[in-house]
Amino acid sequence: MNHVLVTGGASGIGAGTAQLLAATGSRVSVLDRTSADGIDWWHALPDGLRGHWATVDASDTVALVAAVDEIAADGLTGLVACAGISVKEPFVDSSIEAWTATLMINVLGTAMASRAAAQAMIANGKGGAIVTVASTVAFGHVAGLGSHYHASKGAIVALTRAMAGELGQHGIRVNAVAPGLVRTPLTEFMRQTQGEDGLTLRVPLRTMADPSDVADAIAFLLSADASMITGHILPVDAGQLSVAGMPLDGFPDISVHG
């Protein structure tokens, strides 16, 4: 049985991915700063599919690595590095604190979780698969999402390709998904202020994705169906990257995990 760890698995894309993987027969573990209390879908999983839940803030890299090591000791075939934050502030007003928090969680958290998972997979000698979560903002500016968020997602793209190059010899595949507009807490302020019709005006499919749409792509990249795919970034964006510009604006004074 596959055993997959999902960081940032309490909500949004992470939760959708964890639920899909369990529904298709994988044992799932979750690492999130939110505890499992009140997460109904988690407690509803059969014992054989419900792994470990580690309540850890991804900015605490020591605790993060320790938690991944503990979970991986039970055998680990896959990692979905989904934990991330976005702080809404314009570049000229961006704070050192926001830069530090965003890069610590989005980049260093992804790197350290991936490193610990890769070490366990190498020690196990059976390979595995890692999927990171980038974003379409890695490839172009989206107004309303902070410059630190853009930078962090660009770094994840580069990190993913570097890991793929190094880890392939050990039978470990590394890919990323690059979601566009997804109905998660991160885009809630956009949906409230502009509506989905306004947000998707320049998106070819004229729709936003659900977390389950991104989860489908992640599950594919983890699966044997993607056995010859590594080092790639898979957009899940309803065609957003095929057109120039997005009609988004504004920096509400909020910070969102998701």
N, C-alpha and C positions, 0 to 999 in steps of 0.2 A: 504493500500500500504506500502511495506517495504521502509524504508529510511536508506540508508547506507552511512557512511562517510568513505572516502578513504584518508588516509594521504599519501603524496608522489604521488599524483594522476596525476601529470602533464605529466609524461613520463614513459616509461618502463612498468614494471609489474603493477604499480598503474594505469596508464592510460588505459592499456588493461582491467584491472578489472572494472574500472569505466564505460567504454564503454559497456562491456558485461552486467553488472548489469542493466544499463539503457535500453539496447536492450531487456532484458528479463522482463522489467516492474517495476524495482525498481526506486525509487527516489534516486538520487545520489548527495552527497555533496563532495567537495574536499578541502583538506588542503595541501598547498604546498608553498615552498618559491618563486616559480615562479607565476607570476600573470596570470590571465585568458586571458589577451590580447594575441591574436595570436593563441590561442588554438581552432582551428576550430571546432573540434568534440564537444567541450563543448557548443559553441554557437549554434550548430546545434541541440542540444537536445530540445525536446518539453518542453514547460514551466512546464508542470506537472511533468516532470522527472528531470528537472534541479533544483537542490537545491541551496545550498550556495557554494561559492568559497572563502575560507579564505587564504589570502596571508600571510603566517606566516613561519618563520624559526623554525624548530622543536627543535633547540638548545635553543630557548627562551621559556622555559617551562611555564613561567607566561602567555605569549601571547598564547601559544599553548592551555593551559587549558581554558583560557578565550574564545578562538575560538570554542573549542569543546563544552563548556557549551552553547554558543550562538546557535550553530547548533543543539545541542541536545534538546534545548527548543522547537524546532519544531517537536519533536518526533524522536526517533532514535531506530531502530531495529537491526542495525549491524554496526560494525567497522572493517575496514581493515587497520591495522597498517603497512604501507609499506614504510614510509619514512626512508631513510638510506643513508649512505655514505661509501666509501671505499678509504682509503689513501694508495697509493702504496709505501711502503718503507720496507726494511728488518728490522727484530727485533732489531739487534744490533745498527742500526742507527735510531730507532724509536724515535720520539720526544714526549715530554709531551703534546705538543699542539695537535698532531695527536691523541694520546690516549684520551685526554679530549674531543675533537670534536666528535670522533667516538662513544665513550660511551655515551656522552650527547645526540646525535641524535638517535643512533640505539637502545640504551637500555633505557635511561631515557625518551626519547621522546615517545617510545613505551609504557612504563609503565604509563606515565602521561596521554597520550591520552586514554589508556585503562581504567585507573582509572576514568577519567571524564565520559567516555562513560558508564562504569558500574554503576556509581552513578546515571546517568540519567535513565538507564534501570531499576534499582532497584526502583527508585522513581516512575517510570511509572507503575511498577507492572506487566509488561507483559513479562519480560525476554528479551532475545536477543542472539546474537552470535557475538563473536570477533574472528577474524583471524589475527594472527601475521605472519610476513614473516621472517623466519629463513633462513637457507642455509645448503647445504650439508657440508660446511666447519665447521659446528658445530660438525661434527662427524669424521673429519680427515683433515689433512693438504693438502692444495692446494697451491703449490708454485706460487708466483706472487700476491697473495692476502695477505695484511698485517696481522700481528699477532693481531692487535687491532680489525680488522674486524672479524677474527676467534673468538676472545674472546667475541665480542659483540653478535655474532650469537649463540654461546653456551649459553650465558646469556638469550637470548630470548627463547631458548628451555626450560630452567629451569623456567623462568618467566611464560611462557605459561602453564606449568603443575601446577605451584603454583596457578595461577589465576583460572584455571579450578577447582582445589580442593576447593577453597574458594567460588567461585561464583555459583557453581552448585545448591546450595540451593535456589538461587534466580531465577533459570530457565535460567541462562546465560551459554551458552556453549563457551569454549575457545579452539581453536586448532591453529596449525601453518602449513604452507607449508614450505618445505625445497627445494627450487629450486636448480638444478645443473647448468649446462651451459645453459644460456639463452641469446638470442640475444638482449641485452640491452646496454646502454652506459657503464655500468660497465665492460662488457667483450669486448668492442670494441678494446682495445689495444691488447688483446690476439688474436682476430680474424685477426687483421692486421698483427701481427708478425708471427703467426703460421698457420693461416688458419683453417677453420673449420675441414678439414680432419685430420689435426694434432691434434687438440684439442680433437676430438672425437675418437681417435685411440683406447683408452681403455674403451670407453663407449659402452655397449652392443648393444644399438640400433643405434650406429654410427651416431648420429645426435644431434644437439642442439635444445633446446626448443625455441619456440616463446613466447613472453609475454602472448599471448592468451591461450597457453597451461596451464600456471600457473593460469591465470584468471579462466579457467574452474574448476580447483581444488578448488580455493578460493570460487567460486560461489556455488559449491557443499557443502562445509563446512558451508556456510552461510544458506543453504536451509533446508527445512523441511525434505529432503531426508537424512540429517545427524543428525536427531533429537536425536539419541542415541549415538552420537560420541562427546566426549569431552576429553580434555587432551592429544590429540594425535598429532603427527608430521607426516605430509604426504609428503614424498619425491616426487618431480616432476623432475626427474633426468635422464630419459632414461636408468636407471639401473646403474648409476655411483656408488652408494653406495654398489653395489653387487661385485665390484672388488676392488683390492688394488692399490692405487697410481694413479696419474694423471700426464701426461707428460707436465706440465706447468712450466715455469721458467721466471725469469726476473722481475724487479721492475722499470718500467718506472716512471719518475718523474712527475706524474700527480695525481690529486685527482678527483674522479668522484662521482656525485650524481646519484642514479638510483636504 
